Amino acid sequence: MRKPSLTRSLLIWPTLPPNIYFRRASNWRPFPLNQDGCRIYSLARQAIWNACKTLDLGTEDVILVPAYHHGSEIEALIEAGIQIRYYDLNEALEPDPEELQNLLSPNVRALYIIHYLGFPQDAGFWRQWCDERNLLLIEDAAQAFLATRDGLPVGSFGHIGLFCLYKTYGIPDGGAVISTVPPPPPAGAAQTGMWRAFKRHVNWVAARRGEIGLVHLMLKPLVTWWNRSWHRLRGQYTIEFELGDPSTPPATISMHLLPKLLDESTADRRRENYRFLLKHLGDMVPGPFASLPEGACPFAFPIEVSHAREFLLRLRSRGVVGLLFWLNPHPSLPVADFPRSRELREGVVALPVHQELTQNDLKQIVSAVHEACGNLRATVTSVG
Ligand SMILES: Cc1ncc(COP(=O)(O)O)c(C=O)c1O
């Protein structure tokens, strides 16, 4: 394995520029922030829990959920007392109406769909499907803030729509929800979020300065290892899925900085970056993400690789911090029954595509991927 040299470090997450405190707040409020009933909690999983409680979903009720999921959304539903029934996805990562129909029983009350990586599902179709069966539709737009479908914001079709604001902008936290009956605003005490904001500032510097990038690349795995070991010592094996206190509000600094970060060009810039990566790495992209639909607001750029862990290490030594996407499902998933979801979990690597990436950053990503593949692919287009 090549030793990392002085290299800027590029993460999936948008960073926080140090001058953000002096920027003027934007007047633009995209959906759902422009809705009176919008509520913001610290995390989207807390938003899910509160919205389900408010709509009276409980122990008598079953919800149809996808086998391909993050895990924290499933934990939130289970913590809300709802029974989970898994469905598989088709080749296009969409639910199959026939399979869903077969899963129905009198106690099914809701269908949960996920707009994967900011690519919109046909939420209008699923709303009608739910209405015809007297079901609630929950749209998980955790990765799809600013995405639209048929000219309408994703999350606006369902009875509940939820979003992770911090996945699109470099704030420490913020999980928004819009619902036909708005849940109560979070009643807990807000943290300042200063330490988490500081880390996002460090990410900003590391994406621009090779010396800091190198230190960052070397320290980050240590910090991750330390956090994991600490939680394991305390018997917390599924910490990444935990609900926490559902009444936790977003950090003060998140709400202070969000209006300064909101920008009408964000979705366009993500789409532009996605197109660039698609041009150079398109043959590695899984089918459902191989073309960019109108209205998508990509959260990350997915590629399929055979030795994902080894690949990620090679990528990291070239300054690109990818992510083995959703490696671990929620423990309640009978993994063997859902082979498509297992395949995706083991082979899909997510790369940065966010709005702050420069042309040089994008070229660095393309070169890093080509080099990490061991220059095996002779036919790659030269980076231009
Ligand atoms: C599809 C999906 N839903 C829900 C969540 C939960 O978001 P949070 O971590 O803000 O609770 C995530 C988190 O990554 C996610 O990917």
The ligand as an SDF file (V2000), in Angstrom:
LIG
                    3D

 16 16  0  0  0  0  0  0  0  0999 V2000
  -32.1020    6.8410    4.4640 C   0  0  0  0  0  0  0  0  0  0  0  0
  -31.8350    7.3830    5.8420 C   0  0  0  0  0  0  0  0  0  0  0  0
  -32.8700    7.6010    6.6640 N   0  0  0  0  0  0  0  0  0  0  0  0
  -32.7000    8.0810    7.9040 C   0  0  0  0  0  0  0  0  0  0  0  0
  -31.4440    8.3780    8.3770 C   0  0  0  0  0  0  0  0  0  0  0  0
  -31.2850    8.8920    9.7560 C   0  0  0  0  0  0  0  0  0  0  0  0
  -30.6900   10.1530    9.7900 O   0  0  0  0  0  0  0  0  0  0  0  0
  -30.0590   10.6670   11.1510 P   0  0  0  0  0  0  0  0  0  0  0  0
  -28.6970   10.0430   11.2370 O   0  0  0  0  0  0  0  0  0  0  0  0
  -30.0190   12.1510   10.9950 O   0  0  0  0  0  0  0  0  0  0  0  0
  -30.9290   10.2320   12.2320 O   0  0  0  0  0  0  0  0  0  0  0  0
  -30.3260    8.1770    7.5620 C   0  0  0  0  0  0  0  0  0  0  0  0
  -28.9750    8.4660    8.0370 C   0  0  0  0  0  0  0  0  0  0  0  0
  -27.9840    8.3430    7.3750 O   0  0  0  0  0  0  0  0  0  0  0  0
  -30.5210    7.6640    6.2510 C   0  0  0  0  0  0  0  0  0  0  0  0
  -29.4880    7.4520    5.4230 O   0  0  0  0  0  0  0  0  0  0  0  0
  1  2  1  0
  2  3  1  0
  2 15  2  0
  3  4  2  0
  4  5  1  0
  5  6  1  0
  5 12  2  0
  6  7  1  0
  7  8  1  0
  8  9  2  0
  8 10  1  0
  8 11  1  0
 12 13  1  0
 12 15  1  0
 13 14  2  0
 15 16  1  0
M  END
$$$$
